[in-house]
């Protein structure tokens, strides 16, 4: 295998690994589409080191995912609505950052590997240059929106530098910015999230399955087991 082939595969592998979420028990991600909350995922059934991997569609870096803690959330009638509104606002604030992140992905994860495999050195250099330009624009847009996103200057600088130092990671700038904030919501209220394209009953079944799976990993005498059981009871009452 040639050095060009290894480099091409390496660019793709780094991007995919950087795109993944490794979810603990009690965590989920909300998938967005054009600043709307589309669906929720509790990760793969396969566990790696006590965490469940979730790989979003690699061709849609412009649709960030929102991290959700569904065990330690505070309750309240308006909790789910407030959570939905905040998530949509964050997705909206990241809209143009996501557009240029997507351009980075197209250049460095699709265009550059094809150029390497085809032996087109000038095209490869052009793809790298395009990715750098798009990353700088995306970082500038993120700086402009950082107060709306609740990002400190240090957080913004860290996100921007990662994209500049590791070009395949530049395609995930919007995702990384979304990942910097985590929401909390009781498990039994997840079905009340304002998700487009997810029926409440099907979503309730997903939450129940995730709770049952999580309960298998804790001691029956532990507070965690009692807490999960209580969430299951509340979930049943809301059906």
Secondary structure, 3 states (H helix, E strand, C coil): CCHHHHHHHHHHHHHHHHHCEEECCCEEEEEEECCEEEEEECCCCCEECCEEEECCCCCCCCCCEEEEECCCCCCCCCHHHHHHHHHHHHHHHCHHHHHHHHHHHHHHHHHHHHHHHHCCHHHHHHHHHHHHHHHHHHHHHHHHHHHHHCCCHHHHHHHHHHHHHCHHHHCCHHHHHHHCCEEECCHHHHHHCCCCCCCHHHHHHHHHHHHHHHHCCCCCCCHHHHHHHHHHHHHHHCC
